[in-house]
Amino acid sequence: MHKLFMDRPTPHDADMLPRTGRFSAFGKIIYGALAVIIILGALLAANDYGRNRAYVALETRARSAAELNAVLLRTVLEKQRSLPFVLSQDRDLISALSSRSESMLHLVDRKLESLIDGTHASVIYLLDAKGTALSASNWQEPTSFVGVDYSFRPYYLRALANGSAEHYALGTISKRPGLYISRRIDGPSGLLGVIVVKVEFDELEADWRRSSDPSYVIDPRGIVLVTSFPEWRFMVQAPIPAEQLGPIRESLQFGSAPLAPLSVAPALTTATPDRVTAQMPGSSQDAEYVRVRVPVPTTSWTLQLLTPAGAAVSEAIRAAQLAALAVIAPILGFTAFFLHRRGLALQRLQEQELARLELERRVTERTEALSTAHAELVMQAEERQKTENKLQTVQQELVQANRLAILGQVTAGVAHEINQPVAAIRAYADNAGTFLSRNQVEPARENLSAIAGLTERIGSITDELRTFSRKGTGDAGPADVGDVIEGALLLLGSRFRQTVGKITTETPPAGLKVHGNRIRLEQVLINLMQNALEATEGGPSSRISVGYAVGDDEVQLSVADNGPGIPEDIMQALFTPFNTSKDRGLGLGLVICHDIVAEYGGRIEVDSSSAGTRFTVHLKRVA
């Protein structure tokens, strides 16, 4: 049957098929060219979209930062504007201007000096009616303003004319720029003088400088007054005409500053938002920035902020192009996959048509081969069914063998654990017979009661071991440590007295409890004590000690002996089933102990040497 479809069609049959696949290579070239055009167009569109969105986002962020800077500047101004007004009403200043008393002027000096720290003003000074400084906050400094004539300063002249004035200029003595806020002081007979507060913006400029975006404030003439770059101070946004430049020079408002143009030029005159190229101080290259302008409230100033645009625009373009590719690429890939599958389908139709024609021509001569192949398939199916049946039988036998092995281990463990209380029952029964022969009824009754308790304990042990065989947790709860030790000693006490030279036990305090089941914990302790008993049996001055230790969250029960220790080969697999050094031992006792303790969240540690062996059981403490 496979040979049927491997035979090549005849040239006559091939000529009868449609010629659908002959232009597949040309179609792939056309599709590839269209895909490249679409991808390039999408990248160009994404470039414009990402660029525009980046500029809008930058302008929004820059405007928020500029408005915040303007608010900070206004806050500084408003704080300082109230000071001249308050001082113009001060009685000491009015008295000093009226009396010209030396003591009053010194008093005013000290008062103005004390205001500097609280107001953060640069300097405060008092002018008389002729513009001469009578008192100043810097009266003790070498650059004191006292005695200096400021009658030519605009802030003095405008204060006389309007009552108050503000004037930004370079200090004639300090050579430091600042805003001079002045206010006229009047007395009963008229003009007395002018109070002036000079404000410098060093702290504000330092705050701006710590931000990543350059900021600067210009006056209506375009001269930079406050800036995050000190190098830009007294530079101009555009060249000032000669007729305006002369009076500015004569007024000494900006000293000998050259009033050179800023290195900030519009990138595109019609661009939205406003984009400029600027060269920052300390840099030799121009960079693109987004510029925003916000007016400074209560002033004629304008704050301008430049936000770097290069990295943000490039990142936005990259993200937009990646997003475009993420959309276009799957579409183009799906289209290519669809066209490829369509070509394969057409090719498959051609092959199927050719196969159908070939099949019709050879169906008769292939009938016998098909019948033989069918018979072989039936035979193979029968053989496969037999193999599957054998496999299922082997699996069932393995499961049964596993069950028998588990049942043997549990049965051996039950026999090992019941042997100890049965021996104790025998001892109590013999004692009861002896007491009855002596007519001592009460002790005999106590032994019989003990026998009844032990039989109940045997039932509990078998129930617990059966539960253990089902891998259940049993009835776990708070178990009294004293009861556990007492129960174990009760079962093995007579044997200890007969065979061991000395046994010492520590009685734990009442109420000390651990997490577990009392019967199963007794099984653990009995197994360990039994092992210690057998390890020291026949030795000189045999000693066994049962003790405890209390930690923050656990209790440690220990059983120690002075036997010869555990052999190294046995120690390597101590908690492995059927691993024992005893002739009649089954090797299950320590395995059961280990599993019981682990079931309650504890662990067993072993320390063995030629001087003896110590088993320490760690159990969770219960409050």
C-alpha positions in Angstrom: 0.0 0.0 0.0 2.9 2.3 0.8 4.4 1.4 -2.6 1.3 2.6 -4.3 1.9 6.3 -3.3 5.6 6.2 -3.8 5.3 5.4 -7.5 5.9 8.4 -9.7 3.0 9.6 -12.0 3.4 9.3 -15.7 4.1 12.4 -17.8 0.6 12.1 -19.2 -0.9 12.4 -15.8 1.3 15.3 -14.8 0.2 17.3 -17.9 -3.4 16.9 -16.8 -2.9 18.7 -13.5 -3.4 22.5 -13.1 -0.3 24.7 -13.1 -1.1 26.4 -9.7 2.3 26.0 -8.1 4.6 27.3 -10.9 4.5 31.0 -9.8 5.0 30.4 -6.0 8.6 31.7 -6.1 7.5 34.9 -7.9 4.6 35.3 -5.4 7.0 35.1 -2.5 9.2 37.8 -4.0 6.1 40.1 -4.4 4.9 39.4 -0.9 8.4 40.1 0.6 8.6 43.4 -1.2 5.1 44.4 0.0 6.0 43.4 3.5 9.2 45.5 3.5 7.1 48.5 2.2 4.5 48.0 4.9 7.1 47.7 7.7 9.0 50.8 6.5 5.7 52.8 6.3 4.8 51.6 9.8 8.2 52.6 11.2 7.9 56.1 9.6 4.4 56.6 11.0 5.5 55.3 14.4 8.5 57.7 14.3 6.2 60.7 13.8 3.7 59.5 16.4 6.3 58.7 19.0 8.1 62.0 18.4 4.9 64.1 18.8 3.8 62.2 21.9 7.2 62.6 23.5 7.2 66.4 22.9 3.7 66.7 24.3 4.6 64.7 27.4 7.8 66.7 27.8 6.0 70.0 27.6 3.4 68.8 30.2 6.1 67.7 32.6 8.2 70.9 32.0 5.2 73.1 32.5 4.4 71.5 35.8 8.0 71.9 36.9 8.1 75.5 35.7 4.9 76.4 37.5 6.2 74.8 40.7 9.4 76.9 40.4 7.4 80.0 39.8 5.3 79.3 42.9 8.5 78.8 44.9 9.9 82.1 43.6 6.6 83.9 44.4 6.6 82.4 47.9 10.1 83.9 48.6 9.0 87.2 47.2 5.8 87.4 49.3 7.6 86.4 52.4 10.1 89.3 51.9 7.5 91.9 50.7 5.8 91.9 54.1 9.0 92.9 55.9 9.4 96.5 54.6 5.7 97.1 55.3 6.0 96.0 58.9 9.3 97.9 59.4 7.8 101.1 58.0 5.4 101.0 60.9 8.0 100.3 63.6 8.2 102.9 66.3 11.9 102.5 66.8 12.7 103.2 63.2 10.4 106.2 63.1 12.0 107.5 66.3 15.5 107.0 64.9 14.6 108.9 61.7 13.0 111.7 63.7 15.6 112.1 66.4 18.8 111.0 64.6 19.9 109.9 68.1 23.1 107.9 68.1 21.6 105.5 70.6 18.4 105.0 68.7 20.4 104.4 65.5 22.5 101.7 67.2 19.3 100.2 68.6 17.9 100.0 65.0 21.2 98.5 63.8 20.9 95.7 66.3 17.2 95.2 65.5 17.8 94.9 61.8 20.8 92.6 62.4 18.6 90.3 64.5 16.0 90.0 61.7 18.4 88.6 59.2 18.5 85.0 60.5 14.7 84.8 60.8 13.8 86.4 57.5 16.7 85.1 55.4 17.1 88.5 53.8 20.5 89.5 52.5 20.6 92.9 54.1 18.2 95.4 55.6 19.0 99.1 55.8 17.3 102.4 56.6 17.7 105.5 54.4 16.9 109.1 55.5 14.9 111.5 53.3 18.0 112.4 51.3 18.8 108.7 50.5 21.7 108.3 53.0 21.9 105.0 54.9 21.6 105.7 58.7 21.3 102.1 59.9 21.9 98.7 58.4 21.9 95.0 59.4 25.6 94.8 58.3 26.7 97.8 60.4 29.5 95.7 61.9 30.9 94.4 58.6 33.7 96.0 56.5 31.1 96.5 53.7 28.6 98.2 55.9 26.1 100.4 54.1 25.9 103.0 56.9 26.8 106.4 55.6 26.5 105.5 51.9 24.4 107.7 49.6 21.7 105.7 47.7 19.7 108.6 46.5 20.5 107.7 42.8 19.1 104.2 43.1 15.7 103.6 41.4 14.3 101.8 44.3 14.8 104.9 46.5 13.4 107.3 43.9 10.3 105.2 43.1 9.6 104.6 46.8 9.5 108.4 47.3 7.2 108.8 44.4 4.9 105.7 44.8 5.3 104.7 48.4 7.0 101.3 47.5 9.2 99.9 44.9 11.0 96.8 43.7 14.2 96.9 41.7 16.6 94.0 40.7 20.2 95.1 40.4 23.8 94.4 41.2 24.9 95.8 44.6 27.2 98.8 44.3 29.3 97.7 47.4 28.7 93.9 47.7 28.7 93.3 43.9 26.1 90.6 44.5 22.8 90.7 42.6 19.5 90.8 44.3 16.0 92.2 44.5 15.7 95.5 46.4 12.3 95.9 48.1 11.7 99.4 49.5 9.0 101.3 51.3 8.6 104.9 52.2 8.3 105.9 55.9 6.2 108.9 56.8 5.9 110.8 60.0 3.5 113.4 61.3 5.3 116.1 59.3 5.7 114.1 56.1 8.6 112.1 54.6 11.1 110.6 57.1 13.0 108.0 55.0 12.9 104.7 53.2 13.4 101.1 54.5 15.1 98.7 52.0 15.3 94.9 52.1 17.6 93.2 49.7 16.7 89.6 48.8 19.2 87.3 47.2 18.1 84.0 45.6 21.1 81.8 46.3 19.1 79.1 48.1 16.3 79.2 45.5 18.9 78.9 42.6 20.6 76.0 44.5 17.2 74.2 44.7 16.7 74.7 40.9 20.2 73.5 40.3 19.6 70.3 42.1 16.8 69.5 39.6 17.7 68.1 36.2 16.1 70.9 34.1 17.7 74.3 33.7 15.5 77.2 34.9 16.0 81.0 34.6 13.9 84.2 35.1 14.0 87.1 32.6 12.6 90.7 33.0 10.5 92.3 30.2 13.8 93.3 28.4 14.8 89.7 28.2 17.7 90.0 30.8 18.3 86.9 32.9 18.0 87.8 36.6 17.6 84.5 38.5 19.0 81.3 37.1 20.1 77.8 38.0 23.3 78.5 36.1 25.2 81.4 37.5 27.1 81.7 34.2 23.8 82.8 32.5 23.1 85.7 34.9 22.8 89.1 33.2 22.8 87.4 29.8 20.0 88.4 27.4 17.5 86.3 25.4 18.0 88.6 22.4 20.4 91.5 21.6 19.2 94.7 23.2 18.9 97.8 20.9 21.6 100.4 21.3 19.1 103.1 22.3 18.0 100.9 25.3 21.5 99.6 26.1 23.0 103.0 26.9 20.6 103.9 29.8 21.0 100.4 31.3 24.8 100.9 31.3 24.5 104.3 32.9 22.2 103.1 35.7 24.8 100.5 36.7 21.9 98.2 37.4 24.0 95.2 36.1 27.4 96.7 36.7 29.9 95.9 33.9 28.1 92.7 32.8 28.5 92.3 29.0 24.8 91.4 28.5 25.7 88.8 26.0 23.1 86.7 24.2 22.2 83.3 25.6 23.2 80.2 23.8 19.5 79.3 23.4 18.1 79.3 19.8 14.8 78.1 18.5 15.1 74.8 16.7 11.9 75.2 14.6 10.2 78.6 14.6 6.7 77.0 14.0 7.2 74.0 16.2 4.7 73.1 18.8 5.7 72.8 21.6 8.5 75.4 21.7 11.8 73.5 20.9 15.2 75.1 21.2 18.8 74.1 20.9 21.0 75.2 23.8 24.6 74.7 25.0 24.8 74.1 28.7 27.7 75.6 30.7 30.6 73.1 30.8 29.4 71.4 27.5 30.8 71.9 24.1 27.8 70.5 22.1 24.3 71.8 21.5 21.4 69.7 22.6 17.7 69.9 22.0 15.3 71.1 24.7 11.6 71.8 25.1 11.1 75.3 26.5 8.1 76.5 28.5 7.4 80.0 29.7 5.2 80.8 32.7 4.7 84.3 34.2 5.9 84.8 37.8 2.8 86.1 39.7 2.9 89.6 41.1 5.9 90.5 39.0 6.7 91.4 35.4 9.1 88.5 35.2 8.8 85.4 33.1 10.2 82.0 34.2 11.6 79.8 31.5 12.4 76.1 31.9 14.4 73.8 29.5 13.7 70.1 29.5 16.2 67.8 27.6 14.4 66.2 24.7 17.0 64.0 23.0 16.9 60.9 25.1 13.2 61.0 25.8 12.3 61.5 22.2 14.5 58.7 21.1 13.1 56.4 23.7 9.5 57.3 22.7 10.3 56.8 19.0 11.9 53.4 19.8 8.9 52.4 21.9 6.4 53.4 19.2 8.4 51.6 16.5 8.6 48.5 18.7 4.8 48.7 19.3 4.2 49.1 15.5 6.4 46.1 14.8 4.6 44.1 17.5 1.3 44.8 15.7 2.6 44.5 12.1 4.9 41.5 12.5 2.2 39.0 13.7 -0.2 40.2 10.9 2.5 39.8 8.3 3.6 36.5 9.8 0.0 35.2 9.9 -0.5 36.3 6.3 2.7 34.6 5.2 1.6 31.4 7.1 -1.8 31.5 5.5 -0.3 31.9 2.0 2.2 29.1 2.7 -0.6 26.8 3.9 -2.7 27.7 0.9 0.2 26.8 -1.4 0.7 23.5 0.5 -3.0 22.8 0.2 -3.0 23.4 -3.5 0.1 21.2 -3.9 -1.6 18.6 -1.7 -4.7 18.7 -3.9 -2.5 18.2 -6.9 -0.8 15.2 -5.3 -4.1 13.7 -4.2 -5.5 14.1 -7.6 -2.5 12.4 -9.1 -2.7 9.6 -6.5 -6.4 9.1 -7.2 -5.7 8.7 -10.9 -2.9 6.2 -10.1 -5.0 4.4 -7.6 -7.8 3.9 -10.1 -5.4 2.4 -12.6 -3.8 0.0 -10.2 -6.5 -0.9 -7.8 -7.1 -4.3 -9.3 -3.6 -5.5 -9.2 -3.1 -4.2 -5.6 -6.1 -6.0 -4.1 -4.2 -9.1 -3.2 -1.4 -7.1 -1.6 -4.0 -5.1 0.4 -5.6 -8.4 1.6 -2.2 -9.7 2.7 -1.4 -6.5 4.5 -4.8 -6.7 6.3 -4.1 -10.2 7.5 -0.7 -9.1 8.8 -2.3 -6.2 10.7 -4.9 -8.5 12.3 -2.1 -10.8 13.4 -0.1 -8.0 14.9 -3.1 -6.6 16.7 -3.7 -10.0 18.3 -0.1 -10.3 19.4 -0.2 -6.8 20.9 -3.4 -7.7 22.8 -1.7 -10.8 24.3 1.4 -8.8 25.3 -0.8 -6.2 27.0 -2.6 -9.0 29.0 0.7 -10.4 30.1 1.9 -7.0 31.2 -1.3 -6.5 33.3 -0.8 -9.9 35.0 2.8 -9.1 35.9 1.8 -5.7 37.3 -0.9 -7.3 39.5 1.7 -9.8 40.8 4.1 -7.0 41.7 1.4 -5.2 43.5 0.5 -8.3 45.5 4.2 -9.0 46.4 4.5 -5.4 47.6 1.4 -5.9 49.8 2.8 -9.1 51.3 6.1 -7.4 52.1 4.4 -4.5 53.9 2.1 -7.0 55.7 5.2 -9.0 56.9 6.9 -5.8 58.2 3.7 -4.7 60.1 3.1 -8.2 61.6 6.8 -8.4 62.8 6.5 -5.0 64.3 3.2 -5.9 66.2 4.9 -9.0 67.6 7.9 -7.0 68.7 5.9 -4.3 70.5 3.4 -6.7 72.2 6.2 -9.0 73.6 7.1 -6.4 76.3 3.7 -5.9 77.9 2.9 -9.6 77.7 6.1 -10.3 79.7 5.0 -7.8 82.2 1.5 -9.4 82.4 3.2 -12.7 83.1 5.3 -11.2 85.9 2.2 -9.6 87.5 0.2 -12.9 87.2 3.0 -14.8 89.0 3.1 -12.1 91.7 -0.7 -12.3 92.1 -0.5 -16.1 92.5 2.1 -15.7 95.2 0.0 -13.1 97.0 -3.1 -15.3 96.9 -1.2 -18.3 98.3 -0.2 -16.0 101.2 -3.8 -14.8 101.6 -2.7 -11.3 100.7 -5.8 -10.2 98.8 -5.2 -6.5 98.4 -1.8 -6.8 96.7 -3.2 -9.6 94.5 -6.1 -7.3 93.5 -3.6 -4.5 92.6 -1.6 -6.9 90.4 -4.8 -8.0 88.7 -5.8 -4.4 88.1 -2.3 -3.8 86.6 -2.8 -6.8 84.4 -6.2 -5.4 83.2 -4.5 -2.1 82.5 -1.7 -3.8 80.5 -4.2 -5.8 78.4 -5.9 -2.5 77.6 -2.5 -1.1 76.7 -1.8 -4.1 74.4 -5.1 -3.3 72.7 -4.0 0.4 72.4 -0.6 -0.6 71.1 -2.1 -2.9 68.4 -4.6 -0.2 67.4 -1.9 2.4 67.2 0.4 0.1 65.2 -2.4 -0.7 62.9 -3.0 3.1 62.5 0.8 3.5 61.9 0.6 0.8 59.2 -2.0 3.0 57.4 0.3 6.0 57.7 -2.1 7.9 59.9 -1.2 10.4 62.6 -3.1 8.7 65.4 -4.7 10.5 68.3 -2.1 13.2 68.8 -2.4 15.8 71.5 -0.7 17.1 74.7 1.1 14.1 76.4 2.5 14.4 79.9 6.2 13.6 79.9 6.1 12.3 83.4 3.3 9.8 82.5 5.3 8.6 79.5 8.4 7.9 81.6 6.4 6.4 84.4 4.6 4.1 82.0 7.8 2.9 80.4 9.4 2.2 83.7 6.3 0.3 84.8 6.7 -2.2 81.9 10.4 -2.7 82.3 10.9 -2.0 86.0 11.1 -5.6 87.2 13.6 -6.5 84.5 15.8 -3.5 85.3 15.8 -4.5 88.9 16.8 -8.1 88.0 19.5 -7.5 85.4 20.9 -3.9 85.6 23.4 -2.9 88.2 22.1 0.7 88.4 19.3 2.7 86.7 18.8 6.4 87.3 15.8 8.4 86.2 14.9 12.1 86.4 11.4 13.0 87.3 10.1 15.9 85.2 7.9 18.6 86.8 4.2 18.2 86.7 2.5 19.8 83.6 5.5 19.4 81.3 3.8 18.2 78.0 4.8 17.4 74.5 3.0 17.0 71.2 2.2 13.3 70.6 0.3 10.2 71.9 1.2 8.8 75.3 1.0 5.1 74.3 3.1 5.6 71.2 5.7 7.7 73.0 5.9 5.0 75.7 6.6 2.6 72.8 9.5 4.8 71.8 10.9 5.0 75.3 10.4 1.3 76.0 12.3 0.4 72.7 15.2 2.6 73.6 15.3 1.3 77.2 15.0 -2.3 76.0 18.0 -1.7 73.7 20.0 -0.1 76.5 19.1 -3.1 78.7 20.3 -5.6 76.1 23.4 -3.6 75.4 24.5 -3.6 79.0 23.3 -7.1 79.8 26.1 -9.2 81.3 28.6 -6.4 81.6 30.2 -5.3 84.9 28.7 -2.3 86.8 26.0 -1.8 84.2 24.4 1.6 84.3 21.4 3.1 82.4 20.0 6.6 82.8 16.7 8.1 81.7 16.6 11.9 81.7 15.0 15.0 80.1 15.9 18.5 79.2 13.6 21.5 78.5 14.3 24.0 75.8 12.3 27.1 74.6 10.1 25.1 72.2 11.1 21.5 72.7 11.6 18.7 75.2 14.5 16.3 75.0 14.1 12.7 76.4 17.4 10.8 76.7 18.3 7.1 77.3 22.0 6.5 77.9 23.9 3.3 78.8 27.5 2.4 79.4 27.5 -0.6 76.9 30.1 -1.3 74.2 28.4 1.0 71.7 26.9 0.4 68.3 29.1 -1.2 65.6 30.0 1.2 62.7 28.3 -1.0 60.0 25.1 -1.0 62.0 25.4 2.7 62.8 25.5 3.6 59.1 21.9 2.2 58.5 20.6 2.4 62.1 17.0 3.3 61.1 16.7 0.9 58.2 14.2 -2.0 58.6 15.7 -5.5 59.5 19.1 -3.9 60.3 20.1 -5.4 63.6 23.1 -6.8 65.5 21.0 -9.2 67.7 20.7 -12.8 66.9 17.0 -12.9 67.5 16.2 -9.3 66.6 14.0 -8.2 63.7 15.6 -4.8 63.3 12.2 -3.0 63.4 12.2 -1.4 66.9 14.3 1.7 66.0 12.5 2.0 62.7 9.2 2.2 64.5 10.6 4.7 67.0 12.0 6.9 64.3 8.7 6.9 62.4 6.6 7.7 65.5 8.8 10.6 66.5 8.9 12.0 63.0 5.1 11.7 62.8 4.9 14.1 65.7 7.4 16.6 64.2 10.4 15.4 66.2 13.6 13.7 65.6 16.0 11.1 67.2 19.8 11.8 67.6 22.3 9.0 68.4 25.7 9.4 70.0 27.6 6.2 70.3 31.2 5.2 71.2 33.0 2.5 73.1 32.1 4.2 76.4 28.4 3.8 75.7 25.4 5.0 73.7 22.9 7.9 74.1 19.6 8.2 72.3 18.1 11.7 72.5 14.4 12.2 71.4 13.5 15.8 70.4 9.8 16.5 70.8 7.7 19.7 70.4 6.8 21.3 73.6 3.1 22.1 74.3 2.3 25.0 76.6 
